[in-house]
Amino acid sequence: MQIAMKQLAGLLCAIVAATASHAADTRWLAGWGSSPIESHVVIPGVPADKIPPSPIIRGTLRYRLPLSQAGNRLILRLTNEANKQPLSLRAVTVGVADTGVNARPGTLKKVTFGGHSAVTIAGGTPAVSDPVDLPVTAETVIVSLFLPNDTEFALGQRGVQAVSLAARDATLLPVMEGASPTIARTPVSAILVAGGPDSHTIVAFGDSITDGGIGATADVRGWPGHLARRLLQASGGSRMAVANEGLAGNRILNDVIGASALARFDRDVLSLPNVSHVILLEGINDIGFARLPDNANPGPAVSSDGLIAGYRQLIGRAHQHGIQVIGGTLLPFQGAMYYSAEGDQTREAVNKWIRTGGEFDAVVDFDRALRDPAEPRKLAAAYDSGDHLHPSDAGFKAMAMTFTLSELSGSR
C-alpha cells in the first residue's frame, strides 16, 4: 500500500512539474491590437455636425476580429481607458469566425474575469480576462459582449465588422438573427495568444495609414495585416504576432483623435507582452493638420526638429525595454486635403533623418516604395486610394513587401 501511495505521489509530482514547465514555456503574444479613444472626438477641418454621433448600445455587441498568430489559448484585454464612466458587461464570449459576423458552431466559449462572467471596468482602466481554451490557426475570431445598460462608444475602425442586437443577450448564439450593423469601436484592445518559447510580438504603431485607412481589406487591416500574412507564409507557422496599434488622425506631438503617440506609447506598445520590435510610421498628421485650410482646431506649427525630438523619445523608451525600433519613411501626400509645399519640405527633412540619422535600429523606406517615380511628391496611381494620402490595398501590399523579414526576427 505504501509503495502504491509513493508511486501515486511520484506520478502527481511529475504531472505538476510537467505542467509548470509547459506554463513556463508559454509566451503570450498580441495577435490583435486596437488603440482606445474617447467617445467624443473632434476631427480637424470637419464641422461638428458632419461627424457621426457616438453610437449608444444596450444589448449584444459582436465583432469580427482577425488574428495574426495561431495558438490554443487566448486572453482578452478589454479597455475603458479613454473614458471616465464605468463599463459594465454582463457576459463575454469568443469563438472562431464563420461567414460575416457568425461564429462557427460549437466554438463559442464563455470568457471570465477572475472566475466571474460579469465584469465592471472602472473608467480609465483595462480588464484582462482569464485564459480561454480555444484552438485558433491565425484566423478570425468573433467576440461578443452583452451590455445591460446604455453605453456610449467611440467611432469604429475601417475593415472591422460589427453588429448589435438591442436588449438581448445573444453572446452564445452562433448567428445573431435581426442584428444591425454598427460603427461602435471595439473595446477589445488586445487579444493575447499563447505562443512557444521563441515567439514574439511586433507592434505596428502609427496613424490611419497603419490602422487601415480607406483602402483596407476586411480581415487584413492595412499593411500590418499583409505583413502578418507574409510572415505566416514565409515561416509556415509564424512565431511573430503583429499587433496593429494604428490610430486614425493620430499625431506624434499633440492630441487630436485619441492621445498623441508620445502619450499612448506605454499603453499601446510597452504594456503588450513579449514585444521585440515596434515599426513606427507617424508624423504626417502633425505636418498636415497644422496647415489644414480653415482648420478650426489647428495644432502648433511643426518643424522637422520637433518631430525628430519626438522620434528620439519613442526610440529611447523602447530601447529601455530591449525593443528594436524600425523607422518608416513618411509617404508622399501631394494632392491630399492638407498638403502644402512647406509641409512637404518638412516631410523630406524628416525622411532624410530617418534614412541617414542612424538612430533607428532599421529603416523601411515606404516613401521610395510607393511614390510616383515621375512625380515623387505623389503616391503612384496604382497605390493611391483616391484621396492622395492613404494607400490602396495594392499600396498596403507593397508596403508589406518592403520589409526585409530577417530584420523582424530575434530581439535587440
C-alpha positions as CSV (number, residue, x, y, z in Angstrom):
1,M,0.0,0.0,0.0
2,Q,2.8,2.4,1.0
3,I,4.6,1.6,-2.3
4,A,1.5,2.3,-4.3
5,M,1.0,5.6,-2.5
6,K,4.6,6.6,-3.1
7,Q,4.2,5.7,-6.8
8,L,1.0,7.8,-7.0
9,A,2.7,10.7,-5.2
10,G,5.6,10.5,-7.6
11,L,3.3,10.5,-10.6
12,L,1.4,13.5,-9.3
13,C,4.7,15.4,-8.8
14,A,5.8,14.5,-12.3
15,I,2.5,15.8,-13.7
16,V,2.7,19.1,-11.7
17,A,6.4,19.5,-12.8
18,A,5.4,18.9,-16.5
19,T,2.5,21.4,-16.2
20,A,4.7,24.0,-14.6
21,S,7.4,23.5,-17.3
22,H,4.7,23.9,-20.0
23,A,3.4,27.1,-18.4
24,A,6.9,28.5,-18.2
25,D,7.4,27.8,-21.9
26,T,4.2,29.7,-22.8
27,R,4.8,33.3,-24.1
28,W,1.7,35.4,-24.6
29,L,1.7,37.3,-27.9
30,A,-0.6,40.2,-29.0
31,G,-2.4,38.7,-32.0
32,W,-4.8,41.6,-32.2
33,G,-4.4,45.2,-31.1
34,S,-6.6,48.3,-31.1
35,S,-5.8,51.7,-29.6
36,P,-8.7,53.1,-27.4
37,I,-10.1,56.6,-28.0
38,E,-12.7,58.7,-26.2
39,S,-16.3,58.5,-27.4
40,H,-16.5,62.2,-28.3
41,V,-13.9,63.3,-30.9
42,V,-13.1,66.5,-32.7
43,I,-11.8,66.0,-36.2
44,P,-9.7,68.9,-37.5
45,G,-11.2,70.5,-40.6
46,V,-14.6,68.6,-40.1
47,P,-17.6,70.6,-38.7
48,A,-19.1,69.0,-35.6
49,D,-22.4,68.5,-37.4
50,K,-20.7,66.4,-40.0
51,I,-19.2,63.9,-37.5
52,P,-21.4,60.9,-36.9
53,P,-22.8,60.8,-33.4
54,S,-21.3,58.4,-30.9
55,P,-23.3,55.1,-31.0
56,I,-25.1,54.1,-27.9
57,I,-25.6,50.4,-27.4
58,R,-27.6,48.3,-24.9
59,G,-27.8,44.6,-25.7
60,T,-25.3,42.4,-27.6
61,L,-22.4,43.8,-29.4
62,R,-20.4,41.5,-31.7
63,Y,-17.1,42.0,-33.6
64,R,-15.2,40.1,-36.3
65,L,-11.5,40.5,-35.4
66,P,-8.6,39.0,-37.4
67,L,-5.7,37.4,-35.6
68,S,-2.1,37.3,-36.7
69,Q,-0.9,34.3,-34.6
70,A,-2.1,30.7,-34.1
71,G,-2.4,29.1,-30.6
72,N,-4.5,27.0,-28.3
73,R,-5.3,29.6,-25.6
74,L,-6.5,33.3,-25.7
75,I,-6.7,36.1,-23.3
76,L,-8.9,39.2,-24.0
77,R,-7.9,42.6,-22.8
78,L,-10.9,45.0,-22.7
79,T,-10.4,48.7,-22.4
80,N,-12.2,51.5,-20.7
81,E,-9.1,53.6,-20.5
82,A,-10.3,56.5,-22.7
83,N,-13.5,57.1,-20.7
84,K,-14.5,58.3,-17.3
85,Q,-17.7,56.3,-16.8
86,P,-17.6,52.6,-15.8
87,L,-18.2,50.0,-18.4
88,S,-20.5,47.1,-17.3
89,L,-20.5,43.8,-19.1
90,R,-22.9,41.0,-18.2
91,A,-21.4,38.4,-20.5
92,V,-18.5,38.0,-22.9
93,T,-17.8,35.1,-25.4
94,V,-15.2,34.4,-28.0
95,G,-15.3,31.9,-30.9
96,V,-13.9,31.1,-34.3
97,A,-15.5,33.2,-37.1
98,D,-17.6,31.7,-39.8
99,T,-19.1,33.9,-42.5
100,G,-19.6,37.5,-41.7
101,V,-20.2,38.1,-38.0
102,N,-21.4,34.5,-37.4
103,A,-19.5,32.2,-35.2
104,R,-18.5,28.6,-36.2
105,P,-21.0,26.3,-34.4
106,G,-19.5,24.6,-31.4
107,T,-16.6,27.1,-30.9
108,L,-18.2,29.8,-28.7
109,K,-16.6,29.9,-25.3
110,K,-17.6,32.0,-22.2
111,V,-14.9,34.5,-21.1
112,T,-14.5,35.0,-17.4
113,F,-12.7,37.6,-15.3
114,G,-11.4,36.2,-12.0
115,G,-13.8,33.4,-12.5
116,H,-16.8,35.6,-13.0
117,S,-18.8,36.1,-16.2
118,A,-19.8,39.7,-15.4
119,V,-17.3,42.5,-15.1
120,T,-17.4,46.2,-14.5
121,I,-14.4,48.1,-15.8
122,A,-13.7,51.4,-14.0
123,G,-13.1,54.5,-16.0
124,G,-9.5,54.9,-17.1
125,T,-8.6,51.2,-16.7
126,P,-8.4,48.0,-18.7
127,A,-9.6,44.5,-17.7
128,V,-7.7,41.3,-18.5
129,S,-9.7,38.0,-18.8
130,D,-8.8,34.6,-17.6
131,P,-7.2,32.3,-20.3
132,V,-9.7,30.7,-22.6
133,D,-9.0,27.3,-24.3
134,L,-9.8,27.9,-27.9
135,P,-7.5,26.5,-30.7
136,V,-7.1,29.1,-33.5
137,T,-4.9,28.8,-36.6
138,A,-4.1,32.5,-37.3
139,E,-7.7,33.1,-38.3
140,T,-10.5,35.5,-37.5
141,V,-12.4,35.3,-34.2
142,I,-15.8,36.5,-33.1
143,V,-16.0,38.4,-29.8
144,S,-19.5,39.2,-28.3
145,L,-20.3,41.4,-25.3
146,F,-23.7,41.8,-23.5
147,L,-24.2,45.3,-22.2
148,P,-27.1,45.6,-19.7
149,N,-27.1,49.4,-19.7
150,D,-27.0,52.1,-22.4
151,T,-23.3,52.6,-23.2
152,E,-21.7,55.2,-25.4
153,F,-18.9,54.1,-27.8
154,A,-16.3,55.8,-29.9
155,L,-16.5,55.5,-33.7
156,G,-15.2,52.3,-35.2
157,Q,-12.3,51.2,-37.4
158,R,-12.5,50.6,-41.1
159,G,-12.2,47.0,-42.0
160,V,-13.7,45.7,-38.7
161,Q,-17.2,44.3,-39.0
162,A,-19.5,44.9,-36.0
163,V,-23.2,44.4,-35.3
164,S,-25.5,45.0,-32.4
165,L,-28.8,43.4,-31.2
166,A,-30.9,45.5,-28.8
167,A,-31.7,44.4,-25.3
168,R,-30.9,40.7,-25.7
169,D,-28.0,38.5,-24.6
170,A,-27.1,36.6,-27.7
171,T,-23.4,36.1,-26.8
172,L,-23.7,32.3,-27.1
173,L,-25.7,32.2,-30.3
174,P,-23.6,31.4,-33.5
175,V,-26.0,33.5,-35.6
176,M,-27.4,36.8,-34.2
177,E,-30.7,37.0,-36.1
178,G,-32.0,40.6,-36.5
179,A,-28.7,42.2,-35.6
180,S,-27.9,45.6,-37.2
181,P,-24.6,47.0,-38.4
182,T,-22.9,49.4,-36.0
183,I,-20.0,51.8,-36.1
184,A,-19.2,51.3,-32.4
185,R,-15.4,50.9,-31.9
186,T,-14.4,47.7,-30.3
187,P,-13.5,47.7,-26.6
188,V,-11.2,44.7,-27.3
189,S,-7.8,46.5,-27.1
190,A,-5.8,43.2,-27.4
191,I,-6.2,39.5,-27.9
192,L,-3.3,37.6,-26.5
193,V,-2.4,34.2,-28.0
194,A,-0.3,31.6,-26.2
195,G,2.8,31.0,-28.3
196,G,6.0,29.0,-28.0
197,P,9.2,30.0,-26.1
198,D,10.8,31.6,-29.1
199,S,7.8,33.7,-30.2
200,H,7.5,37.4,-30.0
201,T,5.2,40.4,-30.8
202,I,5.8,43.0,-33.5
203,V,3.8,46.3,-32.9
204,A,2.8,48.4,-35.9
205,F,2.5,51.9,-34.4
206,G,1.1,54.8,-36.4
207,D,-2.0,56.7,-37.7
208,S,-4.7,55.7,-40.2
209,I,-2.2,54.6,-42.8
210,T,-1.3,51.9,-40.3
211,D,-4.8,51.3,-38.8
212,G,-6.1,50.5,-42.3
213,G,-7.3,53.7,-43.9
214,I,-9.9,53.8,-46.6
215,G,-8.1,51.3,-48.8
216,A,-8.1,48.4,-46.3
217,T,-9.4,44.9,-47.0
218,A,-11.6,43.3,-44.3
219,D,-9.8,40.8,-42.1
220,V,-6.4,42.2,-43.2
221,R,-6.4,45.8,-41.8
222,G,-3.8,47.5,-43.9
223,W,-0.1,46.9,-44.3
224,P,0.3,45.3,-40.8
225,G,-2.3,42.6,-41.9
226,H,-0.5,41.9,-45.1
227,L,2.9,41.8,-43.2
228,A,1.4,39.2,-40.8
229,R,0.2,37.1,-43.8
230,R,3.7,37.4,-45.4
231,L,5.4,36.3,-42.1
232,L,3.0,33.3,-41.8
233,Q,3.7,32.2,-45.4
234,A,7.4,32.6,-45.0
235,S,7.7,30.6,-41.8
236,G,4.9,28.0,-42.4
237,G,3.6,28.8,-39.0
238,S,4.6,32.3,-37.8
239,R,6.4,32.8,-34.5
240,M,5.8,36.5,-34.8
241,A,2.4,38.1,-34.0
242,V,1.7,41.5,-35.5
243,A,-0.4,43.9,-33.3
244,N,-1.9,46.9,-35.2
245,E,-1.8,49.9,-32.9
246,G,-2.6,52.4,-35.7
247,L,-5.0,55.2,-34.7
248,A,-6.7,57.3,-37.4
249,G,-5.9,61.0,-37.1
250,N,-3.1,60.4,-34.6
251,R,-0.1,62.7,-34.2
252,I,3.3,62.3,-32.6
253,L,3.4,65.5,-30.6
254,N,-0.2,66.6,-29.9
255,D,-3.5,65.1,-29.0
256,V,-6.2,65.2,-31.7
257,I,-8.1,61.9,-32.1
258,G,-7.0,60.0,-29.1
259,A,-3.9,60.6,-27.1
260,S,-0.7,61.6,-29.0
261,A,1.9,58.9,-29.9
262,L,4.1,60.2,-27.1
263,A,1.2,59.9,-24.6
264,R,-0.1,56.5,-25.6
265,F,3.2,54.7,-26.3
266,D,3.4,53.0,-22.9
267,R,-0.2,51.8,-23.0
268,D,-0.3,50.6,-26.6
269,V,3.3,49.3,-27.0
270,L,5.2,48.7,-23.8
271,S,2.2,47.1,-22.0
272,L,1.9,44.4,-24.6
273,P,3.7,41.1,-23.8
274,N,7.0,39.9,-25.4
275,V,7.4,42.8,-27.8
276,S,10.6,42.6,-29.8
277,H,10.1,45.3,-32.5
278,V,8.0,48.4,-33.0
279,I,7.5,49.7,-36.5
280,L,7.0,53.5,-36.3
281,L,5.2,55.2,-39.2
282,E,3.7,58.5,-38.0
283,G,4.1,62.3,-38.3
284,I,2.2,63.2,-41.5
285,N,-0.8,64.4,-39.4
286,D,1.5,66.6,-37.3
287,I,2.7,68.2,-40.5
288,G,-0.7,68.4,-42.3
289,F,-3.2,69.3,-39.6
290,A,-1.2,72.4,-38.6
291,R,-1.6,73.7,-42.1
292,L,-5.1,72.5,-43.0
293,P,-7.1,75.3,-44.6
294,D,-10.0,76.6,-42.4
295,N,-8.8,74.3,-39.6
296,A,-10.9,75.1,-36.5
297,N,-8.6,73.1,-34.3
298,P,-5.1,73.7,-35.6
299,G,-2.1,72.3,-33.8
300,P,1.0,74.4,-33.3
301,A,3.4,74.7,-36.3
302,V,5.5,71.6,-36.5
303,S,9.2,71.6,-37.6
304,S,11.3,68.6,-38.6
305,D,13.4,69.2,-35.5
306,G,10.3,68.9,-33.3
307,L,9.3,65.6,-34.9
308,I,12.8,64.2,-34.7
309,A,12.8,65.0,-31.0
310,G,9.6,63.1,-30.6
311,Y,11.0,60.1,-32.5
312,R,14.1,60.1,-30.3
313,Q,11.8,60.0,-27.2
314,L,10.0,56.9,-28.5
315,I,13.2,55.2,-29.6
316,G,14.8,55.8,-26.2
317,R,11.7,54.5,-24.3
318,A,11.6,51.4,-26.5
319,H,15.3,50.6,-26.1
320,Q,14.9,50.7,-22.3
321,H,12.7,47.7,-22.7
322,G,15.0,45.9,-25.2
323,I,12.7,46.6,-28.1
324,Q,14.1,47.4,-31.6
325,V,12.5,50.3,-33.4
326,I,12.1,50.3,-37.2
327,G,11.5,53.7,-38.7
328,G,9.2,54.0,-41.7
329,T,9.6,57.0,-44.0
330,L,6.6,59.2,-44.4
331,L,4.6,58.7,-47.6
332,P,4.2,61.4,-50.3
333,F,0.9,63.3,-50.0
334,Q,0.7,65.9,-52.7
335,G,-3.0,66.4,-53.6
336,A,-4.2,65.5,-50.0
337,M,-6.6,67.8,-48.2
338,Y,-3.9,69.3,-46.0
339,Y,-0.9,69.3,-48.5
340,S,1.4,72.3,-48.6
341,A,4.8,72.9,-50.2
342,E,6.1,73.9,-46.8
343,G,4.7,70.7,-45.2
344,D,6.3,68.6,-47.9
345,Q,9.7,70.2,-47.1
346,T,9.3,69.2,-43.5
347,R,8.4,65.7,-44.6
348,E,11.5,65.5,-46.8
349,A,13.7,66.7,-43.9
350,V,12.2,64.1,-41.6
351,N,12.7,61.3,-44.2
352,K,16.3,62.3,-44.7
353,W,16.9,61.9,-40.9
354,I,15.1,58.6,-40.8
355,R,17.2,57.2,-43.6
356,T,20.6,58.6,-42.5
357,G,20.4,59.6,-38.9
358,G,21.4,56.1,-37.7
359,E,19.2,56.2,-34.6
360,F,16.6,53.7,-35.7
361,D,17.6,50.0,-35.5
362,A,16.5,49.6,-39.1
363,V,14.6,51.6,-41.7
364,V,11.8,50.6,-44.1
365,D,11.5,53.0,-47.0
366,F,7.8,53.3,-47.6
367,D,8.3,56.6,-49.4
368,R,10.5,55.1,-52.1
369,A,8.3,52.0,-52.5
370,L,5.1,53.9,-53.1
371,R,5.9,57.2,-54.7
372,D,5.4,58.0,-58.3
373,P,8.8,58.0,-60.0
374,A,7.8,60.8,-62.3
375,E,6.3,62.9,-59.6
376,P,7.9,61.8,-56.3
377,R,5.7,64.1,-54.1
378,K,2.7,62.0,-55.1
379,L,1.7,58.4,-54.4
380,A,1.9,56.3,-57.6
381,A,-1.6,56.0,-59.1
382,A,-1.6,52.2,-58.6
383,Y,-1.0,52.7,-54.9
384,D,-3.4,55.6,-54.3
385,S,-6.8,55.0,-52.7
386,G,-8.0,58.2,-54.3
387,D,-7.5,60.7,-51.6
388,H,-3.8,61.1,-52.3
389,L,-2.9,60.3,-48.7
390,H,-4.0,56.7,-47.9
391,P,-2.7,53.8,-49.9
392,S,-5.0,51.5,-51.8
393,D,-5.0,47.8,-50.9
394,A,-2.3,47.3,-53.6
395,G,-0.3,50.0,-51.8
396,F,-0.7,48.2,-48.4
397,K,0.6,45.0,-50.0
398,A,3.5,46.9,-51.5
399,M,4.3,48.3,-48.1
400,A,4.3,44.8,-46.5
401,M,6.7,43.6,-49.3
402,T,9.2,46.4,-48.5
403,F,10.3,44.7,-45.3
404,T,13.4,42.5,-45.0
405,L,12.0,39.7,-42.9
406,S,15.3,38.9,-41.3
407,E,15.2,42.3,-39.5
408,L,12.0,41.2,-37.7
409,S,13.4,38.0,-36.1
410,G,15.1,37.9,-32.7
411,S,15.4,40.7,-30.2
412,R,17.7,43.7,-29.6
